[in-house]
Amino acid sequence: MRSLVEDEPKQIEIEIEPDATSLDLLQQVYRNPSLPLMTRMRAATAALPHEHPRLAVTAMITDGDFASQLDQAVERSRRVSPTMVEGKPMIEEKVSSKRH
């Protein structure tokens, strides 16, 4: 029969500086080959956003902000003179003049 002491997991010590950040701790964990792989993977996943920037789309508007551009577009649309369009039906309907 095995003793309970053998079944307890080993305590692994990780040393970090007193002024270390949480990122430093995560890096120590995922770089430690004596820790289980799943623990190291979770630490690497948690550290990832702090080590590599996310890709993002940015827009550069050089001629004023969106509101001023919208005002300019509205003003341009007011300057366009409306034209009269005559509409003609494409299919002529025959109207029967039968009365009941």
N, C-alpha and C positions, 0 to 999 in steps of 0.2 A: 504494500500500500504506500502511495506517495504522500508526502507531507504537504500541507497547505502552503508552506513557505516556497516550495518549488513551483507552485502554480501562479504565484504572484508575478506580475510583469516587472521587469527590471526598470529601475529609475535611471533615466538618462539625463545627465546634467548638461545644460547649455549655458555657457558663460558669455555674458554680454556686458558691455561697459555701463556704468551707472547713468550716463547721459544718452544711452542708446534709444533709438526710436522703435516704434512697433514694427516698422519696416525692417530694421536691423534684426529684430527677433525672428521675423518671418524668414528672412534670408538665412539666418543660422539654422533654422529648422529644415528648410528644403535643401540645404547644402550638406546636411548631416547624413552620411550613408548608413549610420547605425540605427536610424529611425525607420519605422515601417513606410513602405512606398506610399500608401494612401495618405498618411499624415504629411509626408513631404509634398505630395501633389496638392493637398488642400492648402498648405502654406504657400506654395508657388502660385496657386490660383488667386489667393488673397493678395499676394504681393504684386501680381501682374499689372493692375491698373496704376500702381504707384511707380513702376519701373519703366513702362512704355506708354507714350501718349496715345490716346484714341484718335482714330482718323475722324475728321470732321469736315463739313462743308461750310465755307464762309463766303459771304457775298461782300463785294466791295462796291459801294455806291459812292461815286465821286462827285456827282452834281446834286448835292443836297440830300436830305433824307427822303424816306418814302412818302411822307405827307406832302412835301413840296413837289415831288415828281407827280403825284396824283393830282394836285392842283393844276400843274402845268398841262397834264393830259386833259383835264376837264375843260380848261380854257381853250385848248386847241380844238376840242370837239364842238365848242360853242361858235368858233369862228367859221366852221364849215357851213356853207349856205345849203339849206335843204332844197332838194330838187323834187319836182312833181313827177310821180311815176303813174302812168296810165295803165290800169290793169284791164286786160281783156280775157274772158274765159277761153280756155284752150279747147273745151268741148262745148258745142252749142247744144242746148237741150231743146227738144221740140215740145212745145206746149200744146196739148190737145184742147180743143175748145168744145169738147162734148159736155153737155149738161144732162143731168139726170132728172 
